[in-house]
Amino acid sequence: MKKLNTPTIETDRLKLRKFSDDDLYDMFEIYHDEEVNKFLPWFPFQSIEETKEYLYNTIYKEYDQRIAYHYAIEEKANHKVIGYIGISKIDEEKGSAELGYGLLKTYWGKGIATEASKALLKRLKQDGFKSIFATNDVNNIGSGRVLEKSGMTYQYSYDERWQPKNNTVTFKLHRIDF
């Protein structure tokens, strides 16, 4: 596997690129929205400062260490950051990682998450990954459709207690092998 560095990826409608300080307010809009974060383990961000801390202490730190892909999903037509996509839980020995994404609700149902996922999966294959997995809450049917349309196949379901929200979630695990 190549050392990770979040190379820019372009599709017909989207530019997947590294986050920058200029994206702070767009990021806050995404991470602050309760509906966008309903099926995620963390609570919505409450301030620009909290968003900035996440940008600097997580995303920029991992860019510097070259240990993850953290993409801003930018709509080419208006240069607005409308979501995020990336990988985590990277296992270099197995060549595997977990795919995750979030999108402003005004862009749901337009094929954008699928377009971004397909583009990133193609890049991960080029970079030597062997398999990628992703999960969706069984109640998040739209996310499950995104994973299937991206070429991932359902493997199994399991229950997990999510913190800090302290709720039990039934997940569907999807996977794609290259």
C-alpha positions in Angstrom: 0.0 0.0 0.0 1.1 3.5 -0.7 1.6 6.0 2.1 -1.7 7.8 2.4 -1.8 11.5 1.4 -5.4 12.3 0.3 -4.7 13.0 -3.4 -7.3 15.1 -5.2 -10.0 13.1 -7.1 -12.4 14.6 -9.6 -15.7 13.3 -11.0 -18.2 14.9 -13.3 -19.8 16.9 -10.5 -17.4 16.6 -7.6 -13.9 17.4 -6.4 -12.7 15.3 -3.5 -9.8 17.2 -1.9 -8.1 17.9 1.3 -9.8 20.2 3.8 -8.4 23.7 4.3 -9.1 26.5 6.8 -11.4 28.1 4.2 -13.8 25.1 4.7 -14.4 25.8 8.4 -17.9 27.2 8.0 -19.0 24.6 5.5 -17.7 21.9 7.8 -19.6 23.4 10.7 -22.8 23.3 8.7 -22.3 19.6 8.0 -21.1 18.5 11.5 -23.6 20.7 13.3 -26.7 19.3 11.5 -28.6 16.9 13.8 -30.1 14.9 10.8 -26.7 14.5 9.2 -25.3 13.2 12.4 -28.3 11.1 13.5 -26.7 7.8 12.5 -23.1 8.7 13.6 -21.6 8.0 17.0 -20.8 11.5 18.0 -23.0 14.5 18.9 -23.3 17.4 16.4 -20.7 20.0 16.8 -21.9 23.0 18.8 -19.5 25.7 17.6 -17.0 26.8 15.0 -14.3 26.4 17.6 -15.2 22.7 18.1 -15.1 22.3 14.3 -11.7 24.0 14.2 -10.4 21.7 16.9 -11.5 18.7 15.0 -9.9 20.0 11.8 -6.6 20.7 13.5 -6.4 17.9 16.0 -7.7 15.1 13.8 -7.7 15.8 10.1 -4.6 18.0 9.8 -2.7 15.8 12.2 -3.5 12.7 10.1 -2.6 14.5 6.9 0.8 15.3 8.4 1.3 11.7 9.5 0.0 10.4 6.1 -2.1 7.8 7.9 -5.6 8.5 6.5 -7.7 9.9 3.7 -10.0 12.7 4.8 -11.8 14.3 1.9 -13.9 17.4 1.6 -16.6 16.7 -1.0 -16.8 19.9 -3.0 -19.5 20.5 -5.6 -17.7 21.8 -8.7 -20.6 24.0 -9.8 -20.4 26.3 -6.8 -17.1 25.3 -5.0 -19.1 24.6 -1.8 -18.1 21.8 0.5 -21.2 19.7 0.8 -19.9 16.7 2.6 -17.0 14.5 3.6 -15.7 11.1 2.8 -12.7 9.1 3.9 -11.3 5.9 5.4 -10.4 4.9 9.0 -9.6 1.7 10.9 -6.8 1.1 8.4 -5.1 -2.4 8.7 -1.9 -2.2 6.6 -1.2 -6.0 7.0 -4.6 -6.9 5.6 -4.8 -4.0 3.2 -8.2 -3.1 4.6 -10.0 0.0 5.9 -13.5 1.3 6.8 -15.3 3.8 4.5 -17.3 6.6 6.0 -19.1 9.7 4.7 -21.6 12.4 5.5 -23.5 14.8 3.3 -25.6 17.9 3.8 -29.2 16.8 3.8 -30.1 19.2 0.9 -27.9 17.0 -1.3 -29.3 13.6 -0.2 -31.0 11.5 -2.9 -29.0 13.0 -5.8 -26.4 10.3 -6.2 -23.6 12.4 -4.8 -22.6 10.0 -2.0 -22.5 7.2 -4.5 -20.5 9.2 -6.9 -18.0 10.1 -4.2 -17.8 6.6 -2.9 -17.2 5.0 -6.3 -14.4 7.5 -7.0 -12.7 6.9 -3.6 -13.0 3.1 -3.9 -11.4 3.3 -7.3 -8.5 5.3 -5.8 -8.1 2.9 -2.9 -7.8 0.0 -5.3 -5.1 1.9 -7.2 -3.3 2.5 -4.0 -3.1 -1.2 -3.1 -6.0 -1.7 -0.7 -7.4 -5.3 -0.9 -10.7 -4.8 0.8 -12.9 -2.0 2.1 -15.8 -2.3 4.5 -18.5 0.1 5.6 -21.5 -0.1 8.0 -24.9 1.5 8.1 -27.5 1.7 10.8 -30.4 -0.6 9.7 -32.6 2.5 10.0 -30.5 4.4 7.6 -31.8 2.8 4.4 -30.4 5.5 2.1 -26.8 4.9 3.3 -27.3 1.2 2.7 -28.3 1.9 -0.9 -25.2 4.1 -1.4 -23.0 1.2 -0.3 -24.7 -1.2 -2.6 -24.7 1.2 -5.6 -21.0 1.7 -4.9 -20.3 -2.0 -5.5 -20.2 -3.2 -1.9 -22.1 -6.3 -0.8 -23.9 -7.0 2.4 -22.1 -9.4 4.7 -23.9 -9.6 8.0 -25.6 -7.6 10.7 -24.5 -7.0 14.3 -25.4 -5.0 17.4 -23.1 -2.5 19.0 -23.4 0.0 21.9 -22.4 3.4 20.6 -20.7 6.0 22.8 -21.0 8.8 23.7 -24.7 8.6 22.7 -25.1 5.4 24.8 -27.5 3.6 22.4 -27.5 0.2 20.9 -27.4 0.2 17.1 -27.9 -2.7 14.7 -25.5 -2.3 11.8 -25.3 -3.9 8.4 -21.7 -4.5 7.3 -20.9 -4.2 3.6 -17.6 -5.1 1.9 -15.8 -4.9 -1.4 -12.7 -6.9 -2.3 -10.3 -5.8 -5.1 
